[in-house]
Amino acid sequence: MTSASRCDVIAATRALVRLGALLAIGAAPVSFHCNVEAALAAGATDDEIVGALIAVAPVIGLARVVSATPQVALPMGYDIDAALEAVERGQR
């Protein structure tokens, strides 16, 4: 692993840990957006971001994670509210 790729891994990990902490304290949605964007820019994958949500759920409570998920998903390019509305209309 090169020094540059090691720095990217550290930056991505740092952003994922910050996201978990922000979820734990019930931070503002803009905080989620900034940290998800930072994680993606550092090379974190969507699966790793979702993994961070899953990892903190047993500690902070599933309800808190579920309520934050739409705000975390937006910077990943997924609009959960629009997807649910499409399902209600019978579209996919």
Contacts in CASP RR format, 6 or more apart in sequence:
PFRMAT RR
TARGET T0000
AUTHOR 0000-0000-0000
METHOD contacts of the structure
MODEL  1
MTSASRCDVIAATRALVRLGALLAIGAAPVSFHCNVEAALAAGATDDEIV
GALIAVAPVIGLARVVSATPQVALPMGYDIDAALEAVERGQR
1 9 0 8 1.000
8 42 0 8 1.000
8 43 0 8 1.000
11 38 0 8 1.000
11 42 0 8 1.000
11 43 0 8 1.000
12 39 0 8 1.000
12 42 0 8 1.000
12 43 0 8 1.000
12 44 0 8 1.000
12 48 0 8 1.000
14 42 0 8 1.000
15 35 0 8 1.000
15 36 0 8 1.000
15 38 0 8 1.000
15 39 0 8 1.000
15 42 0 8 1.000
15 44 0 8 1.000
16 39 0 8 1.000
16 44 0 8 1.000
16 48 0 8 1.000
16 49 0 8 1.000
16 52 0 8 1.000
17 52 0 8 1.000
18 35 0 8 1.000
18 38 0 8 1.000
19 32 0 8 1.000
19 35 0 8 1.000
19 36 0 8 1.000
19 39 0 8 1.000
19 49 0 8 1.000
19 52 0 8 1.000
19 53 0 8 1.000
19 72 0 8 1.000
20 52 0 8 1.000
20 53 0 8 1.000
20 55 0 8 1.000
20 56 0 8 1.000
20 60 0 8 1.000
22 31 0 8 1.000
22 32 0 8 1.000
22 35 0 8 1.000
23 32 0 8 1.000
23 53 0 8 1.000
23 56 0 8 1.000
23 60 0 8 1.000
23 64 0 8 1.000
23 65 0 8 1.000
23 68 0 8 1.000
24 56 0 8 1.000
24 59 0 8 1.000
24 60 0 8 1.000
24 64 0 8 1.000
26 64 0 8 1.000
26 68 0 8 1.000
29 68 0 8 1.000
29 71 0 8 1.000
32 68 0 8 1.000
32 71 0 8 1.000
32 72 0 8 1.000
32 75 0 8 1.000
33 71 0 8 1.000
33 74 0 8 1.000
33 75 0 8 1.000
36 49 0 8 1.000
36 72 0 8 1.000
36 75 0 8 1.000
36 76 0 8 1.000
37 75 0 8 1.000
39 48 0 8 1.000
39 49 0 8 1.000
40 49 0 8 1.000
40 75 0 8 1.000
40 76 0 8 1.000
46 76 0 8 1.000
49 72 0 8 1.000
49 76 0 8 1.000
53 65 0 8 1.000
53 68 0 8 1.000
53 69 0 8 1.000
53 72 0 8 1.000
54 65 0 8 1.000
56 65 0 8 1.000
57 65 0 8 1.000
69 80 0 8 1.000
70 79 0 8 1.000
70 80 0 8 1.000
70 81 0 8 1.000
73 79 0 8 1.000
73 80 0 8 1.000
86 92 0 8 1.000
END
